[in-house]
Amino acid sequence: LKDHIPKDQYDDIVKRRAEEYRKHHIRWVKYYKCNLVLRKSSSLISETSSSLNRLIFAPSNSPLQYPIQGFTVVPLRKTLIPGSLCKNRLFTWDKEEQGEKEITVQSTSLSDLNNLLGQITYTSTVYRMRTGDLGKAVDPDINSRVSIVTKTFLRYTELQALISSIRTYYKDIKIIIADDSLEPQKVNGSNIEQYIMPPAQGWFAGRNLAVSQVTTKYFLWVDDDFLFTDKTKIENLVEVMEATPELDVVGGSVAGHGQFYFSLVYQDGNGEDGGCLNRKGAVTYQPVPGFPTCSFTSGVVNLFLGRTDAVRKVGFDPRLKRVAHSEFFMDGLGSLLVASCSHVSIDHQPKIENAKYSSFRNQQSKDIEDKLAHHFFKNHLKCVHYG
């Protein structure tokens, strides 16, 4: 493959490729840890950081030396066991035990024994997915890393103002629009993708559609009535995400709403009734290392940078059509790592009266009842408390 890289770009691409793979490795590396004890071997799958991928050997006090960490096994394929050594001569090898879980090794020659141990392979007998994946390198410029994503409904005046403000600061970045307006209007402009939906499909259905079309590593979610300012620095959010590969969502602040964020705490109930989920505003857990203006939390405001693959795995429940936001973070509880940062902000446009929009936007009592019933069934919750 390297022969297909232009020679004048090769060194730079290799350097960037290595850095992207390092970040990928921190986030995704998984391994089979094989403990080879005399006459017995076992394997388990574990998700860990790259520091646990380093080979560590148990000293030969047993008297067998063997790897206790960092031994990667490809499912259903033979893999040589590294570093297996013996310090005495009390072993023989029964060839009939090849392919078995147990093996007996005997020898009067220490060098012959160690040569033999160097040829022993371990074969995983269980095929499991999600034990590793290919890296995904991207170019460093902001247009290659981030797409701006929004959902619109009956608010083309506000949408055009948002687009104009984006182009003031980011002339070439891709803008993806999911539009379920009753009478759709064409949105013109360079590098804008407008996806027309059936009318009034709802908030989360539109989010799903928009995010499904993202081809960049990250996307910035904005409401269609926001306005970019000189404080809307997408690069600053990307910096936080790149420095903290475990992060999935990083939020900013919105003028008039401030740095909105909240915690989600699940309280166990009994198996039949389910537990309770408590949402409490303005609660963080601890600072993000290296970024004093950012803290870990459970949910953030509608200005957030999302890691595309992680957000897609959680998704947005299309049953929630009108008012929904916390529900995405509820569904992501336990899988999404979220942070909120105060050093990136966006403005909110003055409200324009729109009776037709309001008739769809405002929740009716039935909408609230249906949403709570949905939580009861889907999330196996007994109660949800909003604070």
GUBA-44341 format. One line per field, with one value per residue (C-alpha): residue in one letter; x, y negated, z negated; residue number from 0. Coordinates in nm, 3 decimals. Layout:
GUBA-44341
aa = (a ...)
u = (X ...)
v = (Y ...)
w = (Z ...)
i = (NUM ...)
This chain:
GUBA-44341
aa = (l k d h i p k d q y d d i v k r r a e e y r k h h i r w v k y y k c n l v l r k s s s l i s e t s s s l n r l i f a p s n s p l q y p i q g f t v v p l r k t l i p g s l c k n r l f t w d k e e q g e k e i t v q s t s l s d l n n l l g q i t y t s t v y r m r t g d l g k a v d p d i n s r v s i v t k t f l r y t e l q a l i s s i r t y y k d i k i i i a d d s l e p q k v n g s n i e q y i m p p a q g w f a g r n l a v s q v t t k y f l w v d d d f l f t d k t k i e n l v e v m e a t p e l d v v g g s v a g h g q f y f s l v y q d g n g e d g g c l n r k g a v t y q p v p g f p t c s f t s g v v n l f l g r t d a v r k v g f d p r l k r v a h s e f f m d g l g s l l v a s c s h v s i d h q p k i e n a k y s s f r n q q s k d i e d k l a h h f f k n h l k c v h y g)
u = (0.000 0.281 0.388 0.066 0.150 0.297 0.667 0.657 0.382 0.505 0.703 0.426 0.153 0.351 0.406 0.039 -0.067 0.149 0.003 -0.355 -0.284 -0.138 -0.462 -0.668 -0.465 -0.524 -0.896 -0.963 -0.683 -0.817 -0.622 -0.630 -0.438 -0.306 -0.185 0.021 0.063 0.221 -0.027 -0.299 -0.372 -0.662 -0.757 -0.986 -1.082 -1.023 -1.047 -0.756 -0.520 -0.206 0.008 -0.149 -0.050 0.317 0.459 0.533 0.672 0.636 0.983 1.075 1.005 0.768 1.028 0.855 0.878 0.566 0.384 0.124 0.031 0.036 0.014 -0.225 -0.403 -0.595 -0.915 -0.892 -0.532 -0.207 0.013 0.361 0.381 0.662 0.930 0.858 1.169 1.260 1.533 1.572 1.568 1.268 1.046 0.946 0.703 0.427 0.353 0.015 -0.102 -0.076 -0.400 -0.508 -0.558 -0.281 0.071 0.350 0.709 1.017 1.384 1.732 1.874 1.787 1.877 1.668 1.380 1.388 1.407 1.098 0.916 0.991 0.788 0.478 0.174 -0.153 -0.474 -0.790 -1.091 -1.360 -1.434 -1.528 -1.574 -1.486 -1.139 -0.973 -1.031 -0.848 -0.726 -0.903 -0.660 -0.783 -0.619 -0.547 -0.735 -1.067 -1.270 -1.148 -1.213 -1.550 -1.890 -2.153 -2.490 -2.835 -3.205 -3.455 -3.832 -4.024 -3.738 -3.561 -3.496 -3.309 -3.134 -3.001 -2.872 -2.694 -2.534 -2.417 -2.254 -2.083 -1.940 -1.798 -1.559 -1.555 -1.590 -1.543 -1.663 -1.944 -2.292 -2.546 -2.914 -3.201 -3.526 -3.876 -4.059 -4.415 -4.323 -3.946 -3.742 -3.413 -3.114 -2.842 -2.472 -2.140 -2.068 -2.420 -2.611 -2.986 -3.178 -3.555 -3.760 -4.129 -4.310 -4.294 -4.096 -3.953 -3.645 -3.458 -3.548 -3.384 -3.078 -3.039 -3.062 -2.814 -2.555 -2.590 -2.454 -2.143 -1.820 -1.581 -1.435 -1.634 -1.948 -2.056 -2.423 -2.595 -2.957 -3.089 -3.135 -2.777 -2.518 -2.144 -1.921 -1.546 -1.581 -1.719 -1.383 -1.442 -1.067 -1.070 -1.322 -1.128 -0.815 -0.990 -1.115 -0.780 -0.599 -0.856 -0.926 -1.177 -1.409 -1.719 -1.902 -1.773 -2.019 -1.977 -2.203 -2.490 -2.552 -2.853 -2.827 -2.468 -2.268 -2.563 -2.472 -2.618 -2.547 -2.740 -2.740 -2.912 -3.047 -3.106 -3.453 -3.586 -3.584 -3.957 -4.013 -3.679 -3.473 -3.486 -3.285 -3.205 -3.105 -2.948 -2.834 -2.494 -2.315 -1.970 -1.746 -1.386 -1.177 -1.061 -0.683 -0.495 -0.806 -0.906 -1.211 -1.354 -1.511 -1.660 -2.037 -2.330 -2.504 -2.447 -2.619 -2.718 -2.376 -2.151 -1.876 -1.952 -1.728 -1.922 -1.881 -1.957 -2.271 -2.403 -2.378 -2.613 -2.835 -3.137 -3.469 -3.704 -4.008 -3.917 -4.053 -4.098 -3.892 -3.600 -3.237 -3.156 -3.292 -2.989 -2.757 -2.985 -2.948 -2.573 -2.534 -2.259 -2.118 -2.063 -1.793 -1.910 -1.747 -1.849 -1.617 -1.668 -1.412 -1.621 -1.957 -2.221 -2.495 -2.870 -3.079 -3.361 -3.687 -3.913 -4.280 -4.393 -4.734 -4.719 -4.375 -4.488 -4.789 -4.549 -4.272 -4.464 -4.532 -4.888 -4.977 -5.016 -4.661 -4.524 -4.723 -4.612 -4.247 -4.259 -4.434 -4.163 -3.892 -4.076 -4.076 -3.761 -3.522 -3.687 -3.723 -3.960 -3.915 -3.725 -3.652 -3.553 -3.366)
v = (0.000 -0.241 -0.230 -0.410 -0.716 -1.013 -1.031 -1.402 -1.334 -1.002 -1.121 -1.353 -1.093 -0.825 -1.060 -1.157 -0.796 -0.684 -0.952 -0.863 -0.495 -0.579 -0.757 -0.474 -0.222 -0.411 -0.407 -0.065 0.179 0.505 0.816 1.177 1.221 1.573 1.721 2.029 2.219 2.565 2.811 2.544 2.243 2.000 1.682 1.392 1.080 0.746 0.384 0.179 -0.103 -0.060 -0.034 0.306 0.416 0.427 0.776 0.868 1.208 1.398 1.487 1.852 1.947 2.224 2.300 2.192 1.834 1.729 1.410 1.268 0.957 0.826 1.157 1.099 1.401 1.394 1.602 1.959 1.916 2.050 1.795 1.856 1.799 1.544 1.567 1.919 2.045 2.314 2.297 2.668 3.003 3.179 3.179 3.414 3.351 3.591 3.520 3.693 3.395 3.154 2.961 3.039 2.805 2.976 3.065 3.255 3.156 3.346 3.311 3.368 3.086 2.733 2.583 2.843 2.780 2.405 2.455 2.670 2.415 2.152 2.356 2.406 2.225 2.125 2.153 1.975 2.206 1.937 1.695 1.354 1.022 0.680 0.775 0.523 0.318 0.128 -0.224 -0.521 -0.799 -1.145 -1.459 -1.727 -2.021 -2.106 -2.050 -1.689 -1.623 -1.788 -1.830 -2.069 -1.901 -2.044 -1.958 -2.216 -2.244 -2.551 -2.788 -2.879 -3.239 -3.120 -2.847 -3.093 -3.318 -3.017 -2.924 -3.282 -3.290 -2.955 -3.078 -3.384 -3.160 -2.831 -2.894 -2.537 -2.310 -2.071 -2.151 -1.868 -1.955 -1.718 -1.890 -1.761 -2.087 -2.065 -2.248 -2.210 -2.491 -2.438 -2.558 -2.682 -2.717 -2.543 -2.222 -2.204 -1.877 -1.907 -1.585 -1.616 -1.393 -1.310 -1.597 -1.631 -1.315 -1.474 -1.587 -1.262 -1.106 -1.410 -1.377 -1.014 -1.100 -1.386 -1.193 -0.893 -1.109 -1.229 -1.111 -1.286 -1.162 -1.421 -1.625 -1.948 -1.949 -2.291 -2.402 -2.579 -2.906 -2.935 -3.190 -3.136 -3.397 -3.442 -3.225 -2.930 -2.765 -2.412 -2.351 -2.394 -2.113 -1.892 -1.956 -1.822 -1.513 -1.437 -1.468 -1.245 -0.957 -0.797 -1.099 -1.063 -1.395 -1.741 -2.026 -2.403 -2.682 -2.876 -3.246 -3.291 -2.935 -2.930 -2.613 -2.376 -2.025 -1.762 -1.435 -1.113 -0.873 -0.537 -0.389 -0.016 0.111 0.462 0.676 0.647 0.273 0.142 -0.142 -0.521 -0.763 -1.099 -1.393 -1.680 -2.003 -2.170 -1.860 -1.754 -1.474 -1.586 -1.801 -1.665 -1.617 -1.903 -2.116 -2.315 -2.466 -2.120 -1.866 -1.521 -1.504 -1.297 -1.531 -1.866 -2.142 -2.128 -2.260 -1.956 -1.784 -1.415 -1.127 -1.000 -0.625 -0.637 -0.850 -0.629 -0.325 -0.492 -0.668 -0.892 -0.727 -0.832 -0.780 -1.110 -1.366 -1.695 -1.784 -1.548 -1.594 -1.430 -1.105 -1.065 -1.082 -0.848 -0.590 -0.652 -0.615 -0.365 -0.380 -0.748 -0.949 -1.310 -1.640 -2.006 -2.297 -2.665 -2.807 -2.741 -2.914 -3.005 -3.268 -3.213 -3.408 -3.631 -3.441 -3.494 -3.425 -3.130 -2.996 -2.691 -2.595 -2.640 -2.414 -2.131 -2.230 -2.255 -1.929 -1.832 -1.637 -1.322 -1.366 -1.379 -1.074 -0.879 -0.965 -0.853 -0.531 -0.477 -0.514 -0.264 0.000 -0.067 -0.156 0.063 -0.238 -0.280 -0.657 -0.950 -1.254 -1.585 -1.830)
w = (0.000 -0.079 0.287 0.374 0.162 0.354 0.270 0.184 -0.074 -0.210 -0.516 -0.635 -0.584 -0.767 -1.062 -1.085 -1.034 -1.327 -1.554 -1.460 -1.524 -1.865 -1.958 -1.818 -2.018 -2.343 -2.279 -2.136 -2.210 -2.342 -2.399 -2.496 -2.818 -2.835 -3.162 -3.095 -3.420 -3.434 -3.271 -3.232 -3.011 -2.991 -2.805 -2.871 -2.682 -2.843 -2.731 -2.852 -2.776 -2.573 -2.888 -2.952 -2.604 -2.709 -2.756 -3.117 -3.217 -3.540 -3.675 -3.655 -4.017 -3.917 -3.749 -3.424 -3.294 -3.102 -2.987 -3.225 -3.025 -2.671 -2.487 -2.194 -2.050 -1.723 -1.759 -1.623 -1.504 -1.645 -1.819 -1.955 -2.329 -2.380 -2.645 -2.769 -2.947 -3.195 -3.459 -3.538 -3.360 -3.511 -3.200 -2.915 -2.627 -2.523 -2.153 -2.182 -2.386 -2.092 -2.049 -2.404 -2.698 -2.891 -2.789 -2.962 -2.886 -3.010 -2.916 -3.051 -2.837 -2.943 -2.603 -2.418 -2.654 -2.599 -2.223 -2.255 -2.470 -2.206 -1.957 -2.172 -2.037 -2.198 -1.996 -2.105 -2.077 -2.106 -1.823 -1.956 -1.781 -1.921 -2.031 -1.803 -1.489 -1.219 -1.280 -1.123 -1.032 -0.929 -0.798 -1.059 -0.904 -1.069 -0.750 -0.733 -1.100 -1.168 -1.003 -1.141 -1.186 -1.256 -1.232 -1.106 -1.100 -0.974 -1.065 -0.741 -0.848 -1.155 -0.956 -0.699 -0.978 -1.132 -0.800 -0.741 -1.083 -1.022 -0.692 -0.865 -1.057 -0.863 -0.490 -0.370 -0.650 -0.557 -0.690 -0.710 -0.752 -0.827 -0.727 -0.805 -0.731 -0.601 -0.279 -0.234 -0.083 0.096 -0.108 0.125 0.058 0.105 -0.084 -0.227 -0.231 -0.292 -0.351 -0.311 -0.540 -0.543 -0.721 -1.100 -1.170 -1.480 -1.662 -1.721 -1.385 -1.225 -1.443 -1.342 -0.974 -0.996 -1.197 -0.963 -0.680 -0.864 -0.704 -0.944 -1.271 -1.468 -1.422 -1.590 -1.683 -1.678 -1.691 -1.382 -1.575 -1.702 -1.585 -1.560 -1.721 -1.763 -2.075 -1.879 -1.830 -1.707 -1.718 -2.096 -2.138 -1.897 -2.104 -2.414 -2.231 -2.071 -2.403 -2.575 -2.334 -2.573 -2.543 -2.325 -2.369 -2.468 -2.517 -2.526 -2.647 -2.489 -2.547 -2.770 -2.898 -3.016 -3.056 -3.089 -3.205 -3.433 -3.610 -3.568 -3.862 -3.850 -4.172 -4.170 -4.233 -4.249 -3.939 -3.877 -3.920 -3.793 -3.935 -3.937 -3.725 -3.881 -3.664 -3.855 -3.692 -3.730 -3.859 -3.739 -3.857 -3.812 -3.576 -3.243 -3.280 -3.118 -3.062 -3.372 -3.197 -3.123 -3.357 -3.323 -3.356 -3.222 -2.979 -2.809 -2.616 -2.246 -2.143 -2.150 -1.958 -1.919 -1.823 -1.525 -1.570 -1.944 -1.903 -1.625 -1.852 -2.102 -1.849 -1.900 -1.976 -1.691 -1.913 -2.080 -1.836 -2.019 -2.324 -2.380 -2.472 -2.805 -2.667 -2.438 -2.737 -2.931 -2.654 -2.655 -3.031 -3.097 -2.744 -2.657 -2.834 -2.842 -2.937 -2.946 -2.866 -2.940 -2.696 -2.381 -2.339 -2.082 -2.065 -2.052 -1.801 -1.926 -1.927 -1.625 -1.684 -1.476 -1.571 -1.346 -1.475 -1.837 -1.782 -1.699 -1.939 -2.265 -2.443 -2.520 -2.831 -2.620 -2.485 -2.839 -2.945 -2.639 -2.702 -3.065 -2.967 -2.708 -2.975 -3.193 -2.923 -2.722 -3.006 -3.273 -3.503 -3.791 -3.804 -3.653 -3.869 -3.709 -3.930)
i = (0 1 2 3 4 5 6 7 8 9 10 11 12 13 14 15 16 17 18 19 20 21 22 23 24 25 26 27 28 29 30 31 32 33 34 35 36 37 38 39 40 41 42 43 44 45 46 47 48 49 50 51 52 53 54 55 56 57 58 59 60 61 62 63 64 65 66 67 68 69 70 71 72 73 74 75 76 77 78 79 80 81 82 83 84 85 86 87 88 89 90 91 92 93 94 95 96 97 98 99 100 101 102 103 104 105 106 107 108 109 110 111 112 113 114 115 116 117 118 119 120 121 122 123 124 125 126 127 128 129 130 131 132 133 134 135 136 137 138 139 140 141 142 143 144 145 146 147 148 149 150 151 152 153 154 155 156 157 158 159 160 161 162 163 164 165 166 167 168 169 170 171 172 173 174 175 176 177 178 179 180 181 182 183 184 185 186 187 188 189 190 191 192 193 194 195 196 197 198 199 200 201 202 203 204 205 206 207 208 209 210 211 212 213 214 215 216 217 218 219 220 221 222 223 224 225 226 227 228 229 230 231 232 233 234 235 236 237 238 239 240 241 242 243 244 245 246 247 248 249 250 251 252 253 254 255 256 257 258 259 260 261 262 263 264 265 266 267 268 269 270 271 272 273 274 275 276 277 278 279 280 281 282 283 284 285 286 287 288 289 290 291 292 293 294 295 296 297 298 299 300 301 302 303 304 305 306 307 308 309 310 311 312 313 314 315 316 317 318 319 320 321 322 323 324 325 326 327 328 329 330 331 332 333 334 335 336 337 338 339 340 341 342 343 344 345 346 347 348 349 350 351 352 353 354 355 356 357 358 359 360 361 362 363 364 365 366 367 368 369 370 371 372 373 374 375 376 377 378 379 380 381 382 383 384 385 386)
